[in-house]
Amino acid sequence: MTSKNDYVVAIDLGTTKIVALVGKLESNGRLKIVAHSKTESTGVKRGMVQNIDETVKAIETVVADVKNKTGLEFNEVYVGIAGQHIKGIKNRGLINLEAYDSEVSKEDVKRLIDDMYKIPLEPGDKILHVLPQSFMVDNEVGIKNPVGISGRRLEGNFHIVVGQVAAMKNIEKCIERAGLSVRDLMLEPLASARAVLTEDEMEAGVALVDIGGGTTDLAIFHEGIVRHTAVIPFGGNVVTEDIKKGCSILQRQAEQLKVQFGSAIGDAAPSDKIVTIPGISGREPKEIRFSSLAHIIQCRMEEIIDHLAYQIANSGYGDMLNAGIVITGGGSQLKDLSQLFTLHTGYDVRIGRPNINTVANTDNEMNSPMHATGIGLMLLGFEDMIKREEEEEKAKAKVVEAPAPEEHLEPTLDEIAPKPVKPMKTKSIKESSFIQKIKQNIGDLFSDDDISFDQKS
């Protein structure tokens, strides 16, 4: 019988859409998307909830839909968070170990990371993620995993993701009013990266750019570690707004023009092709050239790329992006966008789709870049679930029942009576040493140090 614990539910609160996804981890380690539902988002702007009631209504709609499709009842969900309030800071921590010959343990690393959550912040801010960069044990620097290394002092460099408490509370309030609870809030660019990047790209150095409706999110990886994160308050909706104003048409017409006929490079669009837009309330229709439309789009996208280029340069890893840039999200599907990125940044660029080696799904819609964040939230959710289960089993294994007190019995007469003393046998020094060595080895085989608990995840 299938348990609800076999599933993970993720909710992507976007500016243009709200998506609920239910996933199941298969025996081969791949994620299977069991059900998904999407509805229009009208209460979220630039990654932040601005209308509680509308957002709650949208969440209830998609949640009811996936429950109906799967027949599952659940109350915990993983939710993404973004917005211009998100920022990253660098910090360094230090703890002393118990003795000079102590080995660094997982508990020591956890204690150092926990200390980072206690650093002073600006009023109204809260730490979302603490991402280790490197560790140092005594004078040995550049250590990725310090567990098992002997030393007296453990230091670490961290990238800390910070957001506004009010923004987090508003998201949690919407989820709770929809009858659910937030299992964990996760930074959206990290979720998108989990869905579309390969291990080789993260090792070589890559910048993940997630172009959403309200924001453009950036995450830089090098040597498999998150090095820099940023959120730019511009996305696909700003491009649509520019088209609306530049062509004097309705919002829905501008969005349709962008999706069907738009291009990110003005010179690449044909100047002899024209699209006709129906007039408002019987007025004369409007004719818009493809080239004019493309130049409007290019101007705004160049501004977004300039902001990204600044963040990449400011991170200090601009010269280490050997795998270039991967763009994903709904805005990445704009025609000729990858070429525009290459022209302005000089990096190799590809479109990021959910990794087929990770996600097993037959629905072509879910292989779209626009669902990278939702799928990434599910993957991170499974990792979090497995980690918590392992910690719970480890905690249970440490609980050892105290031995029952020995029953006190009165000694018998035979026990009290003195025993005859046997004559002592003499052995040569060589024989005695050999037998002692065997006894010592046998003792080592059954020493308490060799007894360990067999933990199964």
Helices and strands as residue ranges (DSSP letters): G 4-6, E 7-13, E 17-25, E 31-40, E 44-45, E 48-49, H 52-70, E 76-81, E 87-96, H 106-116, E 125-137, E 140-143, E 153-164, H 165-177, E 181-187, H 188-196, H 199-204, E 206-211, E 216-222, E 225-232, H 236-247, H 251-261, G 266-268, E 274-277, G 280-282, E 286-289, H 290-315, G 318-320, E 325-328, G 330-333, H 337-345, E 349-351, E 359-360, G 364-367, G 369-371, H 372-398, H 413-416, H 429-445, G 448-450
